[in-house]
Amino acid sequence: MLTGIMVGTWLTLHLARKAGIPQETTITAAVWGVVFGLVGARLSHVLDNLDTYIDNPAKILAIHGGGLGVCPSNTSLASKKAKDGLIAASEIRRSRVTQTRS
């Protein structure tokens, strides 16, 4: 996870520099994005396992034991969009190949 955060921040800084966005603004946005991302992932995990945490609410803050969730609807939506994009790209390529052969 740390590697993803570091690479994502580096890439964002690089692209923001090209766009003329101040480095301080980009770093501030990255820090808040990581904080809210971790809080949201924990909240997702707690809601997915609510029966466990209702019986022992003190465990909600015990992140040292693991438990960061990923919203399945977001990942399935992202994979569907990626799949649709790949299909569209392959159809464009196929149509170009067909046109050049004609």
Protein Blocks (a to p, Z undefined) as FASTA:
>chain_A
ZZmmmmmmmmmmmmmmmnopafklmmmmmmmmmmmmmmmmmmmmmmmmmmmmmmmmmlmm
mmmngpidddfklmmmmmmmmmmmmmmmmmmmmmmmmmmmZZ
